[in-house]
Amino acid sequence: ILQTFLDWWRSHPRAGLLGPQVCDAQGRTERTCRNLPTVGGMLLDATGLDRVFGAYRLLHFAHDHPRQVPQLIGACLFTSRHRFQAMAGFDERFFIYYEEVDLCKRMAEAGLEIWFLPQARIVHAAGTSCESESSAAAMVAQLRNSRMCYFKKHFGPGAVAAVAGINVLEALGKAAILAGCHMITKQRRQLEKARGFWRVATCLGFWR
């Protein structure tokens, strides 16, 4: 995988970040490329409509050929030390989520290219670091908190208010659904995630 990245890097002088094809434990391709977040994209994602349209998650891109993309998953990224330092690295205001999204946006604004390379492959143990029963509630809330941080950094007050509203509506709906599912299945993780969504809703989508 490293040689694949190095060969591509050397032949693409405007490359800023490279990312591999990400597979789950069963070898299935995970669709990890995204468009950069917008209010419309967040609305589609929160309501589940993007599973049909694929406008934010790029679902109609088969992830089977090299392509410039707006955003890569942070599970595995390649860049040079010089380029990373020139961009001031990750913004430490982001914790766990959205730090790579912010970096992708800043690199694109600097005229650098973000490349998805399916010939490089990794297996991603998704969720093992942040979706255990004990951390599920905190991570649900943290994702929305990081989302708000991203919009506050890159967008105006109107967009921030809109995303806060989306967070609340998403949280209310998912908290109710997960709580109902827990009553049937008694799965502790569902209850913890419901608590996380309720935390988002009662904090007005992390409007602060």
N, C-alpha and C positions, 0 to 999 in steps of 0.2 A: 504493500500500500504506500509506503514512503517513497519508493522509487517512482511509482505512478504520479504522485504529487510533484516530486522533483522534476520529472520530465515535462509535465505540463507547465509548471512554474517557469522553467527556463525558456519555454517557447511562447509564453504569454506575458510580456513585460508589464502589462497593465493589470495583471491579476492582483487582487487584494486578499481574497479568501478562497480556499478550495475546500469542498466537502465531499465525502464519499456516499455511496449508496448504503443506506442503513437497513439492516435486516433484523427481524425478531428472532427469538430462540428457535423457531421452526423454519427459519430461512426465508420467510416471506418479506418482500420489500415493504418498508414503511415509507409512506409518502411524506417526506420531511421538508420538502421545499415549500416556501410560502411567498406570497406577495407581502410587502411591508404593510403593517397595520394602518387602516384608515377607519373612520367611524363606520362607514358602510360595511367594511370587512368584519369589524367586530360585531355588528348587528347580525350579519349572516351567520357568523360563527356561534354567537350566543344562542340564537334561535334554532340552530340546527339546519337552517336552509342551505348553508354552504355545502352540506353533504350532497345536495342536488346540483348546485351551481358550480361549486369548486372554484369560485372566484378568488377566495383568500388562500385556501389550502392547495391550490393548483392541482386539483384532483383529476383534471383531464390531461395532464402531462404524465405519461406512463413511467417516468423515472427510469428509463432504459437507454438514454443516450445523453452525452455531455450537453450541457446547456447553461447559459448565463441565467441566473435567477436573482431575484431581489433579496432573498433571505434563505439562510441555511440553518439547520438545527445545530445547537451548540455541543452536541455529544461528541463530535469530532470535527475539528477545523484545522486547516493548514495555512500558515502564512510565514513570512520571514520576521525575524526579530526586528530588523530595521523598520519594516512596514508597520508592524504592531506598535512599536514605540513611537513612530511618527504620528500614529493616530491616538496616542496617549492611552493605548490599551483599553481594557474594559472600564466602564464608568462604575465606580464602586457604590453608587447609589442604588444599583440594581442588585438584588440578592436572589440567586438561583434562576429566576426567570427574566427574560428580556434583555439581559446583558449582551447576548450575541445579536439580537435584533437591532439594538442600538448601534452596535459596532458595524453591522452590515449597512445600516442607513448612513452612517458617517463616512464609510468607505465609498459608497455609491455617490454621495455628494462631493467627494474628493476626486471623482472620475475614475475610480478603481472598479475592477470587474469581480463579480462573485460567481464562482463556477461550481456546478454540480457535476461530479465525475463518477458515473456508475461502475466504471472499470475498477475503481477502488471500493472495497466492500468491508464493512465491519458488522459485527453482531452487537446489538444494543440491548442491554438488560434494563429495559425501560421501567421507570418507576421504583426501582429498588432503593434508591437513595432518599426518596421524598414522598412516597405514597404508601408507607406502612400504616397500619391502623393508628399507631400512636401519633403520627405526624399528618394524617390526611386532612384534618380540619385546618391546621396551620398552613398547609401548602395550598389548599383551595383559596384561602384568604390571601396568601402571599402572591399567587399568580395575578390576582386582580389588583393588588397593591402595586406590583411591578408594572402592570398595564397602565395604571393611572400615572405612575412616574414617567413612563415613556411618553404619554400624551401631553403631560405637563411640560416636558422638555422640548418636544418637537412641534406642538400645535398650540393654537390659541385657546382662550377661555371657552369659546363656544363648543369646540370639539371636546374639551375636557369635561364640560358639563354633560354633553351628550353621552360620552363613554361612562361617566358616573351613573347616569340613568340606565344605560344598558346593563351595567354591573348589577344594579338593584333589581331590575326586572328578571335578569337571568338568575340571580341568586334566589329570589322568592320562588320562582318556578321550580328550580332544581332542588331547593331545600324541601319543598312540599313533596315532590316526586320521590326523593331519596328517603324521606321520613316514612312515606307510605310503603315503599319497598322494604324498609327495615322492619316494619310491623309484620310483614308477611314472611320474610326470609330470616330475620333476626341476625343479619350479618352486621358485625360491629363497624366495619369500614364504611358501610352505607350511612350509618348513624353519624359517624365522625365527619364524613363529607357534608352531610346535611347541616351539621353544626357549623362547619366552615362557611357554607353558603349563607346561613343565617347571620353569621358575623359580618359578612360583606353587606347584606341587606340592611342591618341595623346600624352600620357605619356609613350609610348612604353611598355605597359604592366606593368607599375610601376617598371621600371628598374632603381633602385637607391640604 
